[in-house]
């Protein structure tokens, strides 16, 4: 954090930006005296969006992450998103940062710094404010990500939805690959979530994480759902069930795009 020091004459009054002098120092520091003010630690406040309060440990960790990243003048706003907010066990901490597009800082450098400081795994993405706005408008996966978050600044992402046919078709590429490729079961789970998110986006539905999870539960029996969610081995019959569902979802999405 950049050192902030300034000088100010002591005055008497009750204005918002005046600094309180303790009563016991009244005869030491008097009205008219010139004093030097130094910022020792920036007040850290967390801003919650559609997110239940985190345990004290997670809040403490996020506050320290935000504080540590203040060393980068390029950084404007920081968001913590993803599984860290709602899972007891998480693989990494997802950080999205709005950055001054005229400045340059590496995602990898920030990741390495955070890993070294906090001994946790991090996944960091950097966006200009304009680029992030565009993604939230047209990308259902980014839109659901920002349905709930914790940030270092109060900010509103109430952006209107835009249907970008090419972008939606791009998002379907990975689910389409699963119709031919045999990959770990967790990838089937992630792509079913992706397809349901796209469907709800095109239907102009609310992209609430819990609502989407409930929809997945209606599509797959609980035993199979638990297996793919936990990345357990699945047999050929179960893969066929998942592929049939993926195929139907892809067809529905393409039909919605075609019919506007």
C-alpha positions as CSV (number, residue, x, y, z in Angstrom):
1,X,0.0,0.0,0.0
2,X,1.3,3.4,-0.9
3,X,2.3,5.5,2.1
4,X,-0.1,8.3,2.7
5,X,1.1,11.2,4.9
6,X,-0.3,14.8,5.1
7,X,-0.2,17.8,7.3
8,X,-3.2,19.6,8.8
9,X,-3.8,22.4,11.3
10,X,-5.8,21.4,14.3
11,X,-9.2,23.2,14.4
12,X,-12.2,23.2,16.7
13,X,-15.6,22.0,15.4
14,X,-17.6,18.9,14.4
15,X,-17.1,18.6,10.7
16,X,-17.1,15.1,9.2
17,X,-13.5,15.2,8.0
18,X,-12.0,16.5,11.3
19,X,-9.8,14.3,13.4
20,X,-10.6,13.6,17.0
21,X,-8.0,14.6,19.6
22,X,-8.3,12.6,22.9
23,X,-9.3,14.7,25.9
24,X,-6.1,13.8,27.7
25,X,-4.1,15.5,24.9
26,X,-5.9,18.8,24.9
27,X,-3.0,20.7,26.5
28,X,-0.4,18.9,24.3
29,X,-2.1,19.4,20.9
30,X,-4.1,22.6,20.7
31,X,-6.2,24.5,18.1
32,X,-3.8,26.0,15.5
33,X,-1.1,23.4,15.9
34,X,0.2,21.8,12.7
35,X,0.1,18.0,12.9
36,X,1.2,15.2,10.5
37,X,-1.3,12.4,9.7
38,X,-0.1,9.0,8.5
39,X,-2.4,6.2,7.3
40,X,-1.2,3.1,9.1
41,X,-3.9,0.6,8.0
42,X,-6.7,1.0,5.5
43,X,-10.2,0.2,6.9
44,X,-11.3,-3.0,5.3
45,X,-15.0,-3.6,4.7
46,X,-16.6,-6.4,2.8
47,X,-19.6,-5.9,0.5
48,X,-21.9,-8.9,0.2
49,X,-24.1,-9.6,-2.9
50,X,-26.8,-12.3,-2.5
51,X,-24.4,-14.2,-0.2
52,X,-25.0,-15.4,3.3
53,X,-22.5,-14.4,6.0
54,X,-19.3,-16.3,5.9
55,X,-17.5,-17.9,8.9
56,X,-15.1,-15.6,10.7
57,X,-12.0,-17.4,9.3
58,X,-13.2,-16.9,5.6
59,X,-14.0,-13.3,6.3
60,X,-10.6,-12.7,7.9
61,X,-8.9,-14.4,4.9
62,X,-10.8,-12.3,2.3
63,X,-10.0,-9.0,4.2
64,X,-6.3,-9.9,4.2
65,X,-6.4,-10.8,0.5
66,X,-8.0,-7.4,-0.3
67,X,-5.5,-5.6,1.9
68,X,-2.5,-7.4,0.3
69,X,-3.7,-6.6,-3.2
70,X,-3.7,-2.9,-2.4
71,X,-0.1,-2.8,-3.4
72,X,-1.1,-2.8,-7.0
73,X,-2.2,0.6,-8.1
74,X,-3.7,-0.9,-11.3
75,X,-6.4,-2.7,-9.3
76,X,-9.7,-1.0,-9.1
77,X,-12.2,-3.6,-7.7
78,X,-11.7,-7.1,-6.4
79,X,-14.4,-9.9,-6.2
80,X,-14.3,-13.3,-4.5
81,X,-16.6,-15.7,-6.3
82,X,-17.1,-19.4,-6.7
83,X,-17.0,-22.4,-4.4
84,X,-15.0,-20.7,-1.6
85,X,-18.2,-18.8,-0.8
86,X,-20.5,-21.8,-0.3
87,X,-18.5,-25.0,0.0
88,X,-16.8,-26.2,3.2
89,X,-14.2,-28.0,1.0
90,X,-12.9,-26.0,-1.9
91,X,-10.1,-26.6,-4.4
92,X,-9.1,-22.9,-4.8
93,X,-10.2,-19.3,-4.3
94,X,-11.5,-17.6,-7.4
95,X,-10.6,-13.9,-7.6
96,X,-11.9,-11.6,-10.3
97,X,-10.3,-8.2,-10.6
98,X,-11.3,-5.0,-12.4
99,X,-8.1,-3.4,-13.5
100,X,-7.1,-0.2,-15.2
101,X,-6.8,-1.2,-18.8
102,X,-3.9,1.3,-19.4
103,X,-1.8,-0.5,-16.7
104,X,-0.2,-3.9,-17.0
105,X,0.0,-6.5,-14.3
106,X,0.1,-10.3,-14.8
107,X,-2.6,-12.7,-13.5
108,X,0.2,-15.2,-12.8
109,X,2.2,-12.7,-10.8
110,X,-0.9,-12.0,-8.6
111,X,-1.6,-15.7,-8.2
112,X,2.0,-16.5,-7.2
113,X,2.0,-13.6,-4.7
114,X,-1.3,-14.8,-3.1
115,X,-0.2,-18.4,-3.0
116,X,3.1,-17.5,-1.3
117,X,1.4,-15.2,1.2
118,X,-1.7,-17.3,2.2
119,X,-0.6,-20.8,1.3
120,X,-3.8,-21.4,-0.6
121,X,-4.6,-22.1,-4.3
122,X,-5.9,-19.2,-6.2
123,X,-7.4,-18.7,-9.7
124,X,-7.2,-15.0,-10.8
125,X,-8.9,-13.4,-13.8
126,X,-8.2,-9.7,-14.8
127,X,-10.7,-7.6,-16.7
128,X,-11.2,-4.0,-17.7
129,X,-14.5,-2.7,-16.5
130,X,-15.7,-2.5,-20.1
131,X,-14.8,-6.1,-20.9
132,X,-16.4,-7.4,-17.7
133,X,-19.6,-5.5,-18.4
134,X,-19.7,-7.1,-21.9
135,X,-19.3,-10.6,-20.5
136,X,-22.0,-10.1,-17.8
137,X,-24.4,-8.9,-20.5
138,X,-23.9,-11.8,-23.0
139,X,-22.3,-14.7,-21.1
140,X,-24.6,-16.8,-18.9
141,X,-21.6,-18.4,-17.0
142,X,-20.2,-15.0,-16.0
143,X,-23.7,-13.7,-15.2
144,X,-24.4,-16.5,-12.7
145,X,-20.9,-16.1,-11.2
146,X,-21.8,-12.5,-10.4
147,X,-25.2,-13.4,-9.0
148,X,-23.4,-13.7,-5.6
149,X,-20.0,-12.5,-4.6
150,X,-18.0,-10.5,-2.0
151,X,-16.1,-7.4,-3.1
152,X,-13.9,-4.7,-1.6
153,X,-16.2,-2.0,-3.0
154,X,-19.9,-1.5,-3.4
155,X,-20.8,-1.9,-7.0
156,X,-23.9,-2.8,-9.0
157,X,-24.0,-5.1,-12.1
158,X,-27.6,-4.6,-13.1
159,X,-26.8,-5.0,-16.8
160,X,-29.3,-5.9,-19.4
161,X,-29.0,-9.3,-21.0
162,X,-27.8,-9.6,-24.6
163,X,-28.1,-12.7,-26.8
164,X,-25.0,-13.4,-28.7
165,X,-25.6,-16.4,-30.9
166,X,-22.0,-17.0,-31.8
167,X,-21.0,-16.9,-28.1
168,X,-23.7,-19.3,-27.1
169,X,-22.6,-21.7,-29.9
170,X,-19.0,-21.4,-28.6
171,X,-20.2,-22.4,-25.1
172,X,-21.8,-25.5,-26.5
173,X,-18.6,-26.8,-27.9
174,X,-17.4,-28.6,-24.7
175,X,-20.8,-30.3,-24.0
176,X,-20.8,-31.4,-27.7
177,X,-17.4,-33.0,-27.2
178,X,-18.8,-35.1,-24.3
179,X,-21.1,-36.8,-26.8
180,X,-18.0,-38.5,-28.2
181,X,-15.3,-38.2,-25.6
182,X,-15.1,-40.2,-22.3
183,X,-13.8,-37.8,-19.7
184,X,-13.9,-37.7,-15.9
185,X,-17.4,-37.7,-14.5
186,X,-17.0,-34.3,-12.8
187,X,-16.7,-32.8,-16.3
188,X,-20.2,-34.2,-17.2
189,X,-21.5,-32.6,-14.0
190,X,-19.9,-29.2,-14.9
191,X,-21.2,-29.3,-18.4
192,X,-24.8,-30.2,-17.4
193,X,-24.7,-27.2,-15.1
194,X,-23.4,-25.1,-18.0
195,X,-26.3,-26.3,-20.3
196,X,-29.0,-25.6,-17.7
197,X,-27.5,-22.2,-17.0
198,X,-27.6,-21.4,-20.8
199,X,-31.2,-22.6,-21.0
200,X,-32.3,-20.4,-18.1
201,X,-30.4,-17.5,-19.5
202,X,-32.2,-17.8,-22.8
203,X,-35.6,-18.2,-21.0
204,X,-34.8,-14.9,-19.1
205,X,-35.0,-16.8,-15.8
206,X,-33.3,-15.8,-12.6
207,X,-29.8,-17.3,-12.5
208,X,-29.8,-18.3,-8.9
209,X,-27.2,-20.9,-8.0
210,X,-29.6,-23.0,-5.8
211,X,-32.4,-22.9,-8.3
212,X,-30.0,-24.3,-11.0
213,X,-28.8,-27.0,-8.6
214,X,-32.5,-28.0,-7.9
215,X,-33.1,-28.3,-11.7
216,X,-30.1,-30.6,-12.1
217,X,-31.6,-32.8,-9.3
218,X,-34.8,-33.1,-11.3
219,X,-33.0,-34.2,-14.4
220,X,-30.8,-36.9,-12.9
221,X,-31.4,-39.5,-10.2
222,X,-29.7,-38.6,-6.9
223,X,-27.3,-41.6,-7.0
224,X,-25.9,-40.7,-10.4
225,X,-25.8,-37.0,-9.5
226,X,-23.7,-37.7,-6.4
227,X,-21.3,-39.8,-8.4
228,X,-20.6,-37.2,-11.1
229,X,-20.5,-34.3,-8.5
230,X,-17.8,-36.2,-6.6
231,X,-16.0,-37.3,-9.7
232,X,-16.5,-41.0,-9.1
233,X,-16.2,-43.7,-11.8
234,X,-19.3,-44.1,-13.9
235,X,-20.2,-47.1,-16.2
236,X,-21.2,-47.1,-19.8
237,X,-24.9,-47.2,-19.0
238,X,-24.6,-44.1,-16.9
239,X,-22.6,-42.3,-19.5
240,X,-25.3,-43.1,-22.0
241,X,-27.9,-41.6,-19.7
242,X,-25.8,-38.4,-19.3
243,X,-25.2,-38.2,-23.1
244,X,-28.9,-38.5,-23.9
245,X,-29.6,-35.6,-21.5
246,X,-26.8,-33.5,-22.9
247,X,-28.0,-34.1,-26.5
248,X,-31.6,-33.0,-25.6
249,X,-30.3,-29.9,-23.8
250,X,-28.1,-28.9,-26.8
251,X,-31.0,-29.4,-29.2
252,X,-33.3,-27.3,-27.0
253,X,-30.7,-24.5,-26.8
254,X,-30.1,-24.4,-30.5
255,X,-33.9,-24.4,-31.1
256,X,-34.3,-21.4,-28.8
257,X,-31.6,-19.5,-30.6
258,X,-33.0,-20.3,-34.0
259,X,-36.5,-19.2,-33.0
260,X,-35.3,-16.1,-31.3
